[in-house]
Amino acid sequence: MSFVKPNAWQNIWQQFCWKLSIFSPVIYSIILIQALFTLLTFDGSGMRGGGNGVVSVYEKFYSLDFLLITGVMAFLLIGWQLATKKMVDENFTIVTTRLTAHASTSLFLVFLSAFSTITALSSLYILVALRGLIGKAEILMPLMPFHLNSTVVFFFVMLMAGAGGYLLGSLVYTSKLYIVALIVIAFFFVRNYVENVETLFNFYVKGTMLSFSMKALATTLILYAIAIFMKNRKEVRGG
């Protein structure tokens, strides 16, 4: 009889691939939703300009606003799903420790955030290119293939949303009483929605892109660490 010591990196990779196969319909849905919203914004997210009856100049804007909002909602749901009891139980069909389970989940969220960022930016630039080919645009402003700031912001927002959803799911997984607390928090947040959103926006955006990245990364790590602590506490207590 021989005993084989499990390899942590192999377990993490196997679990990562397993999550990809489980959530493949979600990945396809993200692409479909992004394509749909791209078509809905074919005429642009905004427009300005005017004319004097002889010459008219109008400038249309194309942004990632709709894709960002739908992405946040999708990643909250994905993070929540990753923390459900069913997902936790199935983790251990491949993964042998809690550490490798959490590591594979974090790797999956990072990959999915990067994938969503690339597809969102690609759909935006494809839209602008199509608008120039089949639309009435006379002049197209030169575009960078991928604007660095847009890429960083979209990626970290998706990552924070995924970590936030994972934390919410972990709280509910730990105790159903947290649902009441979440409803109360959501109620008070919505009551002063404009002020709260403005405060969060100013906190993250104020400063350089490096400071935004550090704040977003710190937020993601804190949310994920709390989620891991809550889930481990639940499992140690025998759930």
N, C-alpha and C positions, 0 to 999 in steps of 0.2 A: 504494500500500500504506500502511495506517495502523496504528499501534501503539496499543493501549489499555492504559494503566497499570492493573493490577489494584487494586481498592479493598479495603483490608484489612478494613474493617467489613462490606462486602458478603460477603467470603469467610467471615468469622466467622459471619455470620447464615446463609448458605447451609449451612455445615457444621453449625451448630446445628440447623437444620431437618432436615438429612439424618440426624443422630443421633436426632432425635425420631422420624422415620419408621422407622429401623432398630430402635430400642428400644421402639417402640409396644407390642409384645406384652409386654414386661417391665413397662411402665407399667400395662397392663391386669391383669397378674398381681399387681402390688402392691395394686391396688384389691381384687382378688378375695381375696387372702390376708388383707388387713385386714378385709374383710367376714366372712370365715370365722372368724377369731379373735374378732371382735366377737360373733358368734353363740355361739361356744363359751364366752364369758365372760358370757353373758346373765344368769346368777345372781350376777355380781359376782366380783371378784378375791379378796375376803376378806369376813369378817363377824364382828361382835361383838355382844354383847347378852345378854339373859336375861329372866327373869320370875319371878313368885312363885306361879304357878298361876292367877292372875286376870288379871293384866296382863303382857304380854310385849312387849318392845321389842328389835328387832334392827336393826342398822345394817350395810348392805352397802357395800363399797368398790368403785369402778370405777377402774382405772388403765390406763396405756399400757404396762405391763411387757412383755406378750407382743408387742405391736406394735413396741416398741422393739427387742426381741431379733431378731424376724424382719426388721425393717428393716435392722439392722446386717448381718445375713447377706446380705441382698439387695444392699445397697450395696457390700459387699466384692466380691461377684461381678460387679456392674456395673462397678466401678472396674477390676477385673482384666480384664474383657472389653475395656474401652476401650484398654487398653495392649497388646493382642495384636498380633502381626505383621500379621495380616489386616486389622485395623482401621487400623493405621498405614499400610499400603499403600493402602487405600481412601481415607484422608484426602486424599491428594494428587490424587485424581480431581477434587476441587473446590478444596481449599486449596492455595495456592502456596508457603507458607512454613511452617516449623516453629512460628513464633511464633503465627500465626493458628490452626494446628491445636491448640496447647496452650490458646489463649484460648477456642476454641469448646468444647473439652472441659471446661474449668473452668466456663464458662457453663452447659453442660448439667448438670453435677453440682449447681451452685447451684439451677438451676430444679427439678431432680428432687428435691432435698432439701426445697425449699419446697413442692412439690406433695405429697410424701409426708407432710409435717408437717400440711398442711391437711386431707388426706383422713383421716389418723389421728385428729386431734382431732375432725373432723366425725363420724366413725364412733362415737367414744366418746360424744359428746353425743347423737347420734341414738339410741344404745343406751339411754342413761339415760332419754331421753324416751319411748321405746317401753316401757321397763320400767314407767314410771309410768302409761302408758295401758292396757297389757294385762296388767300384773303385779298383784301383791297389795300394792304399796306404798301406804301410807296418806298418807305425807308425803314430799315431795321437797325436799331442800335447794336453795336458790337457787344457780344456777350462772352464772358469767361465760361469755359466748359463747366466748371463747378466753382461757384463762389465760396471761398473758404469760410467766411462768417456764416453764411446760410447753412453750409454743411455741418459746422460745429454746433450751431444752435439747434437744428433739427435733430441731430443725433442725440444730444444730451437731453433734450425735451422728451424724446421717445424713451430714453433710458430711465429718466426720472419717473415717467408715467408707468413704465413696467415695474420699477421697484416699488412705487406707490401702490399699485394694484397687488403686488406680492405681499406687501405689508397688510393691506386691508383684508386680503384672503387669509393671511396667517392669524390675524386677530379674530376673525370669525371662526377659523378652524380651532383656535384655542378655547373660545367660549362664545356662545351665541349672545351673551349679555353685551358683548362689544357692539353688536348691531344697534342696540339702543343708543350707546354712546356715539357711534358714528352718525346716526340720524340727528342727534342733538347738535353735534359739531357742524354737520352739513346745514342744519337750519340756521344757526347763527352766522355761518359763512355767507349763506344766500341773503340774509337780511341786510348785510352791508357788502353786497357782492362787488360793487364798483370800487369801493375803498380797499377791500381786501385784495382784489385782483391788481389794483394799481400799486399797492404796497409790495406784493410779490414781484410784480414786473420791475419796479424800481430797484428792489433788492438784488435781483439777478442781472439786470441789464446795466445798471449804473456802474461805470468803470470800463476797463479794457476787456477785450475778448478773452484774455488769459484769466482775468479775475472771474468772468462768467464761467469759464470752463472749470476753474477750481471750486467755485461755489456749487455748480451743478454736480461735479464729481463727489464732493463732500456730502451733498444731500442724498445722492444715490447710495453711497456707502452707509450713511446713517440709517436710511430707510431699510436697506437690505439687512444691516446688522440687527436692527430691532426685530425684523421679521424672523431672522434665524434664531434669535434669543427666544421669541415667543413660541416658535415651533419646537425647539429643543426642550423648552420647559414643559410643553404639552406632552411630548413623547416620553420624557423622563417620568412624568407623573402617571404615565400609563394610559393617557388619553381617553 
